[in-house]
Amino acid sequence: MLIKSAEYTISSARVEQCPAGTLPEFAFIGRSNVGKSSLINMLTGREHLAKTSATPGKTVLINHFLINGNWYVVDLPGYGYAKRSMQQREELERMIKGYILRREQMMNLFLLIDARHEPQRIDLEFIEWLGENGIPFSIVFTKADKLSRGKLSGNITHYLSELSKQWEELPPHFITSSETRQGQQELLNYIDEILKRC
């Protein structure tokens, strides 16, 4: 797939404010500072499409980007940012879960996991929740360039092994780096496959 155009459309505080219509959506989510905005920029080939920040937890709205005039990339707020108040965390959780559970246009949720870290309970619980609710999702391991090939392979094998304790069939997974563009074509091809089935 070739991305010819990518443009910011709208930021929404609630699922009801998201764009009307039936265009397919592919949403991206992960813990704060997992490299979500950088991945979206790498994927679309637009350096400043999604705003990146050195400060975690900057995305607090549901951001829609129209791709090729016929589908959306959706940047969801990161979860698990400890410096937010309990009320802010609860509001964000309601917003995120409201979108994931109620947005019929969402074809797939890409869950970003930092490849450098051990499996985190917050991510494993989120994956379990997605499974319980029958949400179509894939795992995207980010920051692959920060590890040696052997360490990267070991970390991912360990992660998938941890998941297989709960899952008979593992979700699709991708290995990416926003720096080297690793995984860009694989992700775009996967999105293309889903679009062809829509």
Beta strands, then each sheet from edge to edge (+ up, - down):
strand 1: 6-12
strand 2: 25-30
strand 3: 62-67
strand 4: 71-75
strand 5: 106-114
strand 6: 137-142
strand 7: 173-175
sheet 1: 1+ 3- 4+ 2+ 5+ 6+ 7+
end
